[in-house]
């Protein structure tokens, strides 16, 4: 048998700086050590998980001294639920670290010659800012060590608890959830909705879903709310049972009368994705309407929409400003999704052309353009690399401005090369991952210079950040 390695433990380590992706770092005997769940100023004992020649990764075994930067988290679930990583930091400090993350990524990864980076735009509201939440129902809950020890001391066992919990997936566990009392990310009635469904299911012996064994009735619920006051709830069930479904949903309507769109989805698959399923309207409309400035957007259960409405408005305002439109330009909106950015800038553009690989998103984009009576916007489903050929440009016009808003993985190298071939005078790159953005900007540097940079915080108390960059043809 192979002998187990003795764990490497480093004692009394001072956490020096924030690194990225929620980790901080120290230097021990010349080696950089990345540490989870700490902040600069903490003094900790660390157990290493990875230990390479020049760097290592680890986690805190024991806190010897807490940083003076720390504040008391406002949520009782912080540290157990993975929804927020930075509640122990003042918001001003969070913004400082996010700003530094953008600077570090663009300068170190991109190795770019940069203009002065504008101060990050923070959120006015740092709680209750999400317009969409998804909760999971499950047969098992994650029990923190301290609670487990207390249960054991009092001869309370997991089997003694009610067989059904509602909340979020525990970090690192696909089959256990954190039972949530109050989530502070979305306004009420989000907690009321989750608790109403869970309580009714327990009272009426409706089985919660066991993802490991693939059986159970109660699976998920999605709550979407708009600044217009409209409220959508989509309850996802493991199989059809008309009697139980009607009783469950009627009870929810009685307990939460403000729901304007109540839907249900039957999911018999092993995974939780509903994108290949059809939600069914139980009461009200099949969508809600959200507004950004004076633009209206139809949001269906499967639509993508920025989850922080007010901050999305500011993000799009920056994007529009960086596009520097005067009414004469043809704008190409790549990775256009449901058309939100293209529609938002349409008032200052001669023509808007949106391209997106997901056909359902393009359908939504066309409906949103019609909803806002925008006649000079066209949306196409397909791969940007395949669609944007000479014939496409002959039909739709050569782009004066390209706006690109790719997923976290950034742009495919073929698309970067395509942008270099197109050589539009202005490119505005909106990113939710400054690291992959920096990689792409480095490649675009062959023909483009970076002129403006504006970080925007969309998700307080998390490590995520958006960044908008303006590029000009050299």
Backbone torsions as a table, in degrees:
resi	resn	phi	psi	omega
1	UNK	NA	142.4	178.6
2	UNK	-75.7	130.8	-178.3
3	UNK	-73.6	134.7	179.5
4	UNK	-68.7	139.3	178.0
5	UNK	-72.6	141.5	175.0
6	UNK	-71.7	127.6	-178.6
7	UNK	-61.4	142.5	178.1
8	UNK	-89.9	121.7	-178.8
9	UNK	-120.1	127.8	176.6
10	UNK	-106.3	130.1	-175.1
11	UNK	-105.0	149.4	173.3
12	UNK	53.8	49.5	-179.1
13	UNK	-91.6	125.8	175.9
14	UNK	-84.9	122.7	176.1
15	UNK	-75.6	122.3	-169.4
16	UNK	-97.6	-47.4	-172.4
17	UNK	-141.1	160.0	169.0
18	UNK	-77.9	139.5	-179.2
19	UNK	-99.7	-81.0	178.9
20	UNK	-179.7	164.1	177.2
21	UNK	54.2	34.5	175.5
22	UNK	84.1	-0.8	179.8
23	UNK	-99.5	157.7	172.7
24	UNK	-118.7	175.8	-177.4
25	UNK	-140.2	157.6	171.9
26	UNK	-135.7	166.0	172.7
27	UNK	-119.9	120.3	-178.2
28	UNK	-122.7	115.6	-179.0
29	UNK	51.9	42.0	176.6
30	UNK	83.0	-4.8	-179.2
31	UNK	-101.1	136.4	176.4
32	UNK	-81.1	128.3	179.5
33	UNK	-118.2	119.5	177.2
34	UNK	-91.2	133.0	-171.9
35	UNK	-129.1	134.1	177.0
36	UNK	-86.8	155.1	168.6
37	UNK	59.3	34.0	174.9
38	UNK	-135.3	169.1	175.4
39	UNK	-132.9	155.7	178.0
40	UNK	-54.0	134.0	-177.5
41	UNK	105.0	-20.2	174.8
42	UNK	-68.2	147.4	170.6
43	UNK	-116.9	121.7	-170.1
44	UNK	-139.7	158.1	163.8
45	UNK	-93.5	134.3	-172.8
46	UNK	-120.2	137.6	167.6
47	UNK	-103.7	128.9	-177.6
48	UNK	-83.8	136.8	174.0
49	UNK	-98.3	-41.8	173.9
50	UNK	-120.9	140.1	-177.5
51	UNK	-140.9	93.0	-179.5
52	UNK	-98.2	-178.9	-176.5
53	UNK	-63.9	-45.9	-174.2
54	UNK	-105.8	-12.7	-177.2
55	UNK	-150.7	164.4	179.0
56	UNK	-150.2	161.2	174.5
57	UNK	-126.8	145.4	179.4
58	UNK	-160.9	-176.0	-179.5
59	UNK	-139.8	156.8	-176.1
60	UNK	-75.3	129.1	172.2
61	UNK	-88.6	-36.6	-176.0
62	UNK	-153.2	135.7	175.5
63	UNK	-92.0	121.4	177.8
64	UNK	-89.4	-31.5	179.7
65	UNK	-155.6	136.0	179.3
66	UNK	-92.0	145.2	179.3
67	UNK	-64.0	145.8	175.9
68	UNK	-70.7	-14.2	177.6
69	UNK	-70.7	-22.1	-171.7
70	UNK	-67.7	145.9	171.2
71	UNK	-126.0	167.1	-179.3
72	UNK	-75.5	122.3	176.9
73	UNK	-60.1	144.7	-176.8
74	UNK	-89.0	-10.5	-176.9
75	UNK	-108.1	133.9	-179.4
76	UNK	-66.4	-18.6	-176.9
77	UNK	-96.3	-0.2	-177.2
78	UNK	-62.3	136.6	-178.4
79	UNK	94.4	-19.3	176.7
80	UNK	-109.1	-51.2	173.3
81	UNK	-76.5	138.8	-178.7
82	UNK	-91.0	8.3	-176.1
83	UNK	-65.5	-35.5	178.3
84	UNK	-124.0	134.7	179.6
85	UNK	-106.4	-16.7	-168.6
86	UNK	-124.0	25.8	-180.0
87	UNK	-64.6	-18.7	179.9
88	UNK	-81.0	-0.1	178.2
89	UNK	-111.9	138.8	172.7
90	UNK	-58.2	147.4	-174.9
91	UNK	-60.8	-37.4	178.5
92	UNK	-60.1	-36.4	178.8
93	UNK	-70.7	-38.8	176.0
94	UNK	-57.3	-45.3	-179.4
95	UNK	-64.0	-37.6	178.8
96	UNK	-62.3	-42.9	-179.9
97	UNK	-68.1	-37.1	178.9
98	UNK	-67.7	-40.2	175.3
99	UNK	-59.0	-44.7	-179.3
100	UNK	-64.6	-33.8	178.4
101	UNK	-62.0	-42.2	178.1
102	UNK	-63.9	-47.1	179.7
103	UNK	-58.3	-48.4	-177.4
104	UNK	-62.8	-44.8	-177.4
105	UNK	-65.4	-45.7	-177.0
106	UNK	-69.7	-34.1	-177.8
107	UNK	-84.2	-38.9	-175.3
108	UNK	-86.9	-43.5	-180.0
109	UNK	-82.6	-49.2	-177.6
110	UNK	-75.4	-25.9	-177.1
111	UNK	49.7	47.6	-174.1
112	UNK	-101.2	153.5	169.2
113	UNK	-82.9	114.1	-168.3
114	UNK	-110.4	143.9	167.3
115	UNK	-75.4	176.8	175.8
116	UNK	-63.8	131.3	-179.0
117	UNK	-85.4	126.6	-178.7
118	UNK	-65.5	148.8	177.6
119	UNK	-59.0	140.7	-177.9
120	UNK	-58.4	140.9	175.6
121	UNK	-88.5	112.3	-179.5
122	UNK	-88.7	172.8	179.9
123	UNK	-87.8	140.1	172.2
124	UNK	-70.1	-37.9	178.9
125	UNK	-110.0	118.2	-177.8
126	UNK	-99.6	-1.4	172.8
127	UNK	-129.2	160.8	175.5
128	UNK	55.2	38.4	-173.8
129	UNK	-101.6	-9.4	-175.7
130	UNK	-86.6	138.5	176.1
131	UNK	-95.2	-7.4	-178.9
132	UNK	-138.3	133.7	174.5
133	UNK	-137.2	145.9	174.8
134	UNK	-125.7	125.2	179.3
135	UNK	-112.4	152.4	-177.8
136	UNK	-115.7	140.2	171.2
137	UNK	-102.5	137.3	-176.9
138	UNK	-153.9	163.2	-179.7
139	UNK	-87.5	-13.7	-178.0
140	UNK	-126.2	142.3	175.6
141	UNK	-118.4	153.8	176.3
142	UNK	-80.1	129.0	-179.9
143	UNK	-111.2	115.3	178.4
144	UNK	-60.5	155.1	-175.4
145	UNK	-54.2	-46.8	-176.3
146	UNK	-62.4	-42.5	179.4
147	UNK	-67.7	-38.5	179.6
148	UNK	-62.1	-42.6	178.9
149	UNK	-64.3	-39.5	178.8
150	UNK	-66.3	-40.9	177.2
151	UNK	-61.8	-43.7	-178.9
152	UNK	-63.3	-41.0	-179.7
153	UNK	-64.7	-30.0	-178.7
154	UNK	-99.7	14.1	179.4
155	UNK	56.0	38.4	174.5
156	UNK	-105.5	132.1	-176.3
157	UNK	-121.0	160.6	-177.8
158	UNK	-56.0	-35.7	-179.2
159	UNK	-67.4	-15.3	179.2
160	UNK	-81.5	-13.7	-176.1
161	UNK	-82.5	162.0	175.4
162	UNK	-61.2	144.3	-176.7
163	UNK	-87.9	73.2	178.1
164	UNK	164.5	128.7	-177.0
165	UNK	-138.2	155.4	-178.6
166	UNK	-133.0	130.9	179.5
167	UNK	168.9	-136.7	-177.2
168	UNK	-116.7	151.9	174.2
169	UNK	-58.9	132.7	174.9
170	UNK	-72.0	142.1	-178.9
171	UNK	-60.0	124.0	177.3
172	UNK	87.9	-0.9	-179.6
173	UNK	-126.5	119.5	-179.9
174	UNK	-83.9	-18.6	-174.1
175	UNK	-112.1	4.2	179.6
176	UNK	-124.7	144.7	178.0
177	UNK	-122.2	160.3	172.6
178	UNK	-90.1	116.8	177.7
179	UNK	-67.8	119.5	-174.1
180	UNK	-99.9	131.7	172.8
181	UNK	-88.4	-61.9	177.8
182	UNK	-133.5	123.8	172.5
183	UNK	-99.5	134.0	-175.7
184	UNK	-100.3	13.8	-176.4
185	UNK	-90.9	-24.7	-178.1
186	UNK	-131.7	141.6	-179.1
187	UNK	-64.5	162.2	171.0
188	UNK	-63.9	150.1	17.4
189	UNK	-96.3	34.0	-175.2
190	UNK	-59.3	-44.7	179.6
191	UNK	-70.1	-35.6	178.1
192	UNK	-62.4	-41.1	-179.7
193	UNK	-63.0	-49.2	-178.8
194	UNK	-60.7	-45.8	-177.7
195	UNK	-68.3	-36.5	178.7
196	UNK	-60.4	-48.5	-178.9
197	UNK	-64.3	-44.5	-178.0
198	UNK	-66.0	-42.7	-178.5
199	UNK	-64.8	-42.6	179.4
200	UNK	-64.1	-41.2	-179.6
201	UNK	-63.4	-42.5	179.1
202	UNK	-64.6	-45.4	-176.9
203	UNK	-62.7	-33.9	-175.2
204	UNK	-106.1	14.5	175.1
205	UNK	57.4	38.2	173.0
206	UNK	-84.6	117.8	-171.4
207	UNK	-68.2	136.1	174.9
208	UNK	-78.7	157.1	-172.0
209	UNK	-78.8	135.2	173.5
210	UNK	-108.2	104.3	-173.6
211	UNK	-69.0	-27.3	-179.3
212	UNK	-72.2	-41.6	-177.3
213	UNK	-97.6	-5.8	175.7
214	UNK	57.4	57.6	171.0
215	UNK	-152.3	157.1	-178.5
216	UNK	128.6	161.7	-173.2
217	UNK	-100.6	-51.8	-176.6
218	UNK	-81.7	117.5	-176.4
219	UNK	-112.2	-63.3	-174.9
220	UNK	-148.0	166.3	168.2
221	UNK	-144.9	135.9	175.7
222	UNK	-111.6	133.3	179.1
223	UNK	-120.3	122.2	176.6
224	UNK	-122.6	132.7	177.4
225	UNK	-133.5	142.3	-176.6
226	UNK	-109.7	157.9	176.9
227	UNK	-67.0	-13.5	176.2
228	UNK	-76.8	-8.8	-178.5
229	UNK	97.4	-6.3	179.7
230	UNK	-78.0	145.8	-172.4
231	UNK	-135.0	124.8	179.2
232	UNK	-114.2	137.4	173.9
233	UNK	-130.9	127.2	176.0
234	UNK	-119.6	112.6	-179.0
235	UNK	-95.3	124.2	-177.9
236	UNK	-102.6	123.0	-175.0
237	UNK	-116.7	150.3	-175.0
238	UNK	-75.8	-20.7	177.7
239	UNK	-164.8	166.7	-179.0
240	UNK	-86.5	132.4	170.7
241	UNK	-148.5	96.7	-169.9
242	UNK	-57.2	-43.6	-178.7
243	UNK	-61.2	-49.5	-179.5
244	UNK	-67.0	-39.4	-179.4
245	UNK	-61.3	-47.9	-179.5
246	UNK	-62.9	-42.1	179.9
247	UNK	-62.9	-43.5	-179.4
248	UNK	-63.1	-48.1	-175.9
249	UNK	-74.2	-35.6	176.7
250	UNK	-65.2	-38.6	177.3
251	UNK	-63.8	-38.8	178.0
252	UNK	-64.8	-43.3	179.4
253	UNK	-63.0	-36.6	179.0
254	UNK	-68.7	-36.2	-178.1
255	UNK	-83.3	-25.6	-179.2
256	UNK	-131.8	82.6	-173.1
257	UNK	-70.1	-10.7	-175.5
258	UNK	-84.0	2.2	-178.0
259	UNK	-70.6	124.4	-179.5
260	UNK	-98.9	-21.2	178.5
261	UNK	-138.7	104.4	177.8
262	UNK	-110.5	122.0	-178.6
263	UNK	-128.3	163.8	171.1
264	UNK	-136.9	152.3	179.3
265	UNK	-132.6	130.4	176.1
266	UNK	-93.5	117.8	-179.0
267	UNK	-120.4	105.6	178.1
268	UNK	-97.5	2.9	-178.5
269	UNK	-79.1	171.9	177.1
270	UNK	-82.3	-24.3	179.2
271	UNK	-99.1	164.6	-174.3
272	UNK	-90.1	-3.5	-177.8
273	UNK	-64.9	137.9	177.8
274	UNK	-111.8	7.5	-173.4
275	UNK	-68.4	-19.9	174.8
276	UNK	-102.9	15.1	179.6
277	UNK	-118.0	164.9	-178.3
278	UNK	-115.8	107.8	173.6
279	UNK	-61.8	144.2	-178.0
280	UNK	-112.6	132.0	179.3
281	UNK	-74.3	126.4	175.8
282	UNK	-98.2	-39.8	176.1
283	UNK	-152.4	140.9	176.3
284	UNK	86.9	-151.0	-175.2
285	UNK	-91.7	169.9	176.3
286	UNK	-93.4	10.8	-178.3
287	UNK	-156.7	169.0	168.5
288	UNK	-124.3	162.9	179.4
289	UNK	-110.9	126.3	174.3
290	UNK	-113.0	156.4	-179.7
291	UNK	-126.4	136.8	168.9
292	UNK	-122.6	118.6	-168.3
293	UNK	51.8	-125.1	-179.4
294	UNK	-99.6	7.3	-179.2
295	UNK	-90.4	138.6	177.8
296	UNK	-105.2	143.8	-179.3
297	UNK	-132.9	129.2	177.2
298	UNK	-85.4	123.9	-178.2
299	UNK	-117.9	117.3	177.0
300	UNK	-97.2	173.2	-176.0
301	UNK	-58.7	-28.9	-176.6
302	UNK	-104.5	5.8	-179.1
303	UNK	-72.7	145.4	167.4
304	UNK	-89.1	133.5	174.0
305	UNK	-149.7	142.9	179.4
306	UNK	-53.7	134.0	-171.2
307	UNK	-83.3	-4.6	174.1
308	UNK	-120.8	96.9	-170.0
309	UNK	-60.9	-50.8	-175.7
310	UNK	-64.8	-38.1	180.0
311	UNK	-77.0	-27.5	174.0
312	UNK	-61.9	-38.1	177.2
313	UNK	-58.7	-43.2	-179.6
314	UNK	-70.6	-39.1	177.5
315	UNK	-59.8	-44.3	-179.1
316	UNK	-71.3	-30.9	175.8
317	UNK	-64.7	-41.2	175.8
318	UNK	-62.3	-45.0	179.7
319	UNK	-58.9	-44.5	179.5
320	UNK	-65.0	-42.0	178.2
321	UNK	-61.8	-43.0	-178.5
322	UNK	-67.9	-26.0	179.1
323	UNK	-70.9	-23.0	176.3
324	UNK	51.4	56.1	-176.6
325	UNK	-86.4	147.0	178.3
326	UNK	-132.0	12.6	178.4
327	UNK	96.5	-6.2	-176.4
328	UNK	-107.3	-5.5	-170.6
329	UNK	-96.6	149.7	168.5
330	UNK	-94.5	123.0	-175.9
331	UNK	-109.3	128.9	173.1
332	UNK	-102.9	124.1	179.3
333	UNK	-106.9	100.5	-177.4
334	UNK	-91.5	145.8	-169.4
335	UNK	56.1	49.3	-168.4
336	UNK	-74.7	-13.7	-179.4
337	UNK	57.4	-128.6	-179.3
338	UNK	-87.9	15.6	172.6
339	UNK	86.1	10.9	-171.1
340	UNK	-62.6	-45.1	-178.7
341	UNK	-69.0	-46.7	-179.7
342	UNK	-57.9	-42.9	178.4
343	UNK	-66.4	-39.2	-178.2
344	UNK	-63.3	-34.6	-178.3
345	UNK	-94.7	-1.7	-170.1
346	UNK	-62.8	-29.0	-177.7
347	UNK	-63.8	-23.4	-178.7
348	UNK	-107.7	7.5	-176.2
349	UNK	-113.1	149.5	174.6
350	UNK	-73.8	-40.2	-178.4
351	UNK	-151.7	144.9	176.4
352	UNK	-123.3	128.7	177.3
353	UNK	-120.5	116.7	179.6
354	UNK	-106.6	138.8	178.7
355	UNK	-130.2	131.9	-177.1
356	UNK	-153.1	139.2	-175.9
357	UNK	-75.5	-24.3	-177.0
358	UNK	-87.1	116.6	-174.2
359	UNK	-64.2	-39.0	-179.7
360	UNK	-63.4	-35.9	178.5
361	UNK	-65.5	-38.9	178.5
362	UNK	-65.8	-37.1	175.5
363	UNK	-59.9	-44.1	177.6
364	UNK	-63.9	-39.8	-179.0
365	UNK	-61.3	-42.8	179.1
366	UNK	-64.9	-40.1	178.3
367	UNK	-65.8	-38.5	179.5
368	UNK	-67.6	-36.8	176.2
369	UNK	-63.9	-42.6	178.5
370	UNK	-66.1	-39.0	179.8
371	UNK	-59.5	-33.6	-179.1
372	UNK	-99.5	9.5	178.1
373	UNK	55.0	43.7	178.5
374	UNK	-97.8	112.1	-174.4
375	UNK	-92.4	-17.2	-171.8
376	UNK	-105.0	26.1	176.5
377	UNK	-121.2	133.5	177.4
378	UNK	-127.8	142.9	-176.2
379	UNK	-128.2	137.3	-174.2
380	UNK	-128.7	136.0	177.9
381	UNK	-93.5	130.6	177.7
382	UNK	151.0	172.4	179.1
383	UNK	-74.8	130.0	-177.0
384	UNK	-55.4	-43.1	-176.4
385	UNK	-62.2	-38.8	-178.2
386	UNK	-77.9	-36.6	-173.7
387	UNK	-77.0	-43.4	-169.9
388	UNK	-79.5	72.2	175.9
389	UNK	-108.5	-177.8	-176.2
390	UNK	-59.7	-38.2	179.9
391	UNK	-64.6	-39.9	178.6
392	UNK	-61.7	-42.3	179.7
393	UNK	-69.5	-35.0	177.7
394	UNK	-63.1	-36.2	-179.4
395	UNK	-77.5	-45.7	-170.9
396	UNK	-101.6	-12.4	-178.8
397	UNK	99.3	149.3	177.5
398	UNK	-75.4	135.2	-177.1
399	UNK	-69.4	134.9	170.0
400	UNK	-89.0	-33.2	179.1
401	UNK	-134.6	133.4	173.1
402	UNK	-114.8	127.3	172.3
403	UNK	-109.2	126.5	179.4
404	UNK	-126.5	131.9	-177.8
405	UNK	-134.7	73.9	-174.1
406	UNK	-77.2	169.3	174.4
407	UNK	-69.5	-178.1	-174.0
408	UNK	-58.4	-29.7	-179.4
409	UNK	-70.6	-9.6	-179.3
410	UNK	81.1	-164.8	-177.2
411	UNK	-91.5	144.2	173.6
412	UNK	-64.8	145.2	-177.8
413	UNK	-58.3	-31.7	177.5
414	UNK	-64.2	-35.3	178.5
415	UNK	-71.4	-39.7	176.6
416	UNK	-57.5	-45.8	178.5
417	UNK	-63.5	-34.5	177.7
418	UNK	-64.2	-41.4	178.1
419	UNK	-64.3	-37.6	177.3
420	UNK	-64.9	-36.6	177.5
421	UNK	-68.3	-42.5	-178.4
422	UNK	-64.9	-41.8	176.8
423	UNK	54.9	49.5	174.0
424	UNK	-64.7	145.5	-178.0
425	UNK	-59.1	-34.2	-178.1
426	UNK	-132.8	135.6	172.5
427	UNK	-125.2	131.5	174.0
428	UNK	-113.7	118.0	-174.8
429	UNK	-108.1	111.5	177.1
430	UNK	-98.8	127.5	-174.1
431	UNK	-135.1	144.9	172.0
432	UNK	-103.2	8.8	179.8
433	UNK	-148.1	94.9	-177.0
434	UNK	-59.0	-23.4	-179.9
435	UNK	-68.6	-49.7	178.5
436	UNK	-72.7	-29.5	174.8
437	UNK	-62.2	-42.9	-179.9
438	UNK	-61.5	-41.0	177.4
439	UNK	-59.5	-46.7	-178.7
440	UNK	-68.0	-38.8	179.3
441	UNK	-64.2	-34.7	177.5
442	UNK	-61.1	-41.5	178.4
443	UNK	-69.5	-39.0	179.8
444	UNK	-70.0	-17.3	179.8
445	UNK	-60.7	-12.9	176.5
446	UNK	-59.5	-35.3	-178.4
447	UNK	-125.7	-13.1	-172.5
448	UNK	-119.6	150.2	171.3
449	UNK	-113.3	144.7	178.1
450	UNK	-82.6	123.2	-175.5
451	UNK	-106.7	-37.5	-177.3
452	UNK	-141.0	145.7	178.8
453	UNK	-138.3	128.1	179.3
454	UNK	-136.9	104.0	172.8
455	UNK	-73.1	146.6	178.3
456	UNK	-135.6	128.3	177.3
457	UNK	-90.8	119.6	179.3
458	UNK	-101.8	-21.2	-169.8
459	UNK	-134.2	81.3	177.0
460	UNK	-54.8	146.5	177.7
461	UNK	72.3	9.7	173.9
462	UNK	-123.8	170.9	-179.6
463	UNK	-87.1	-1.3	-173.9
464	UNK	-80.2	150.1	-178.7
465	UNK	-151.8	146.7	173.6
466	UNK	-105.9	151.0	179.3
467	UNK	-144.2	133.7	-179.1
468	UNK	-114.6	130.4	-178.8
469	UNK	-126.1	134.4	173.9
470	UNK	-100.8	129.6	176.5
471	UNK	-118.3	142.6	177.1
472	UNK	-122.5	142.2	177.2
473	UNK	-62.9	131.9	-178.7
474	UNK	-68.9	NA	NA
